[in-house]
């Protein structure tokens, strides 16, 4: 579960979207899509619909808005908030860091998941992590916003 969750979350971030478990208020996602909340510099907070594929590299579409974003790079971090330690950090850049180099980017951030370690990892815990520790998965993604 841990690896699948991290893979799915990172794939969604790379797809140009942003994640949080509180997006259910925006209604159900279209088939094959997930919806999440995101906060972007200079744009604000909104809901994003992204492909549910683990290997998707498409754009995230703002729900109810005329806006989508194309990801150029993303960082995904899992932190043990209780102990203040980073458990995982992964960064990926589209095109080896050379994608969309002539276009302005905006930084978007959000929380993908937050739960006790026992729920997040479903069994095998990383060394030094207690079952009741609060675990937070966060992301930062650079996007090229498009109307």
N, C-alpha and C positions, 0 to 999 in steps of 0.2 A: 504494500500500500504506500509506504513512504516514497519509494522510488517512482511509482506510478503518479502519485500526487505531485511530486517535484517535476517530473517530466511534463505532465499535463499543464501545470501552472507555468513553467518556463516556456513551453510551446505557445501558450496563449499570450504571454508577454511578448514573445518574439513576433507573434502575428500582428502586433501593433496595438494590442489592447492593454487593458489593465484589469486587475483583479481585486475582488474582495467578496467575502461571503455574505455581505449585506445587500447584494444586488437584487434579491428576490422581490423587493418592493416595486421594481420596474416591470414586473410581469414576466411571463414565461418567454424563454428565448425561442426563436424560430428553430425548426428542426435542423440539427447539425450545427447549432450556434450556442454559445454561452454568453450571458450578460454579466457585466461587472461594473463597479464604480471606479472612477479615476479622477485625479486632480492634476490638471496641467497648468504650468506657468503661463500667464497671459490669456488663458482661455477659461479656467475655472473648473468646477466639478460637474461631471455628467456621467451617464451610463453608456457603456460601450458594448457592442455585440461583436464577438470574434468567432472565427471558425473553431469547432471543437476538435479538430485534428491535432494529433501529437506532433505532426511534422509540418503544420501549416505555416506559410510565410506570407499570408495575405494581409490586407489592411483591416484595421478595426473600424467599425462604423458607429458613430455616435447615434444613440437611439433618440428619435424624435427631433433630430437636428440635421442640418445640411453640412455635415462635417465628417471626414474620416481621417485616419492617420496611418502613415506608412512608417514602420519601425526601421531605425537605422542601427540601434544598439540597445542592449538591455542588460540589466544586472538584477539578479534574484538572490535574496539573502534570507536565511533561516537563522533566527536568534533565540536562544534560551533567555527570555526576558527576566525570569526569576534570578538567574545567576549572572546575567549581563554578558554572556559569551556568544560569539558567532559560531554556529554549527556548520554552516555551508554558505558559500558565496560563489555564484557562477556568473560570468559575463560572456556575452556573445555579440559580435559586431557583424552586421550584414556586409557582404562583399569584402571581408577582411578589413573593415574600417574605411573602405573607399566608396561605399554606397551613398548616393544622393549628396555628394560633396558640394554641389553648387546650390543646394537648397537650404533654407533656414530650418533649424530644428527647434523643438520645444521639449522640455523635460516634463514627463508625466510620472506620478508616483501613486502608490497605493498599497494596501494590505491585502494579500491574497488569502490568508488563512490565519486564524488565531485560536488556539485551543490548548488544553492540557497535553503534556507530552504523551501520556498513555493513549489519548485519542488520536493525536497527530501521527505517532509512529506505529500504533496498533501492534504492540508486542515488544519487539527488540528495540531497546532504547540505546542511544549513543552513550559512550562512556561518560560518567559524571552527570548524567541527566536523570532527575527523579521523575516518577510518574505524574506527580502533581505540578511540576514546573510548567509555567506558561510559555508556549512556543509561538512565535510570530514569524510568518513568511511574508516578506515585503519585496517590492520591485521598484525599479526606476528604469524607465524606458525613454529613449530619445526618439521622437517622431517628427516626420515632416507632415504638418497639418495641411489638409486639402479641403476646400469647400465642396 
